[in-house]
């Protein structure tokens, strides 16, 4: 298991969970300085990092039920084992949500000429329980001039079953008062996971989608209800699936999924994905309006066949309507 070099959790421990019951496991939160640790079934699952010196909040790492880390350590862990040649794209921080062109400002990269930043503002709700945990936070998107462009409300529901872990995201973005905001057409975004080195397609990992396609060549830029990225990790077959809910903006989303381990839902990159310069996947959110993105992240073991994941997707749709 990878070991984070971030500071140990400090401050009050929030024992917000009840006794475990049924097939799901209890979820607890432990809040520290610039971080919230998430425990599922008494074991570490992930941590939400949100200190003001970061370019944006993110979750790191993501773990399987038995503690295997399915996300890359770099750049959070400078010397992560097995990653000496896998230190590209330092803005790929485990699991994150952002975009490369919002009114011409880049929030995806970290060294752009016109660079923005996403700043955590508040924890609105943090509730553990016997079968799930809920975390609701607010963030501000700040442009290169220091002005707020967007408000983001992000709610995450955490659940664990015997060999699976789930994160359900509902992300609402709304323009700052009195302005319209445009998401431009670019492949650089948006709801993303960077996988551990052994899982990437270049090392034998397998990319599949809900439409029956396989591999980066056939899945990149294509619409699908879900995409799965699976492989061998520490001798076990594991995988990560991102599911796009029917009520999510521009469902079914298109996918920015790469052989080197990037794995992202992006509904705006139409021109980049098709290569057709006459296309424009951009979208303007009018003043006073908002759009909502809904995704499930499933971390699973064993069978990664299409029929099993199709059933998981049906379950997600039924649970999250």
Buried (B, 14 or more C-beta within 10 A) or exposed (E): EBEBEBEEBEEEEBEBBEEBEEEBBBBBBBBBEBBBBBBBBEEBBBBBBBEEEBBBBBBBBBBBBEEBBBBBBBBBBEEBEEBEEBEEBEBBBBBBBBBBBBBEBBBBBBEBEEBBBBBBBEBEEBBBBBBBBBBBBBBBBBBBEEEBBBBBBBBBBBBBBEEBBBBBBBBBBBBBEEBEBBBBBBBBBBBBBBBBBBBBBEBEBBBBBBBEBBBBEBBBBBBBBBBBBBBEBEEEBBBBBBBBBEEBBBBBBBBBBBBBBBBBBBBBBBBBBBEEEEBEBBBEBEEEEBBBBBBBBBBBBEEBEBEBBEEBBEBBBEEBE
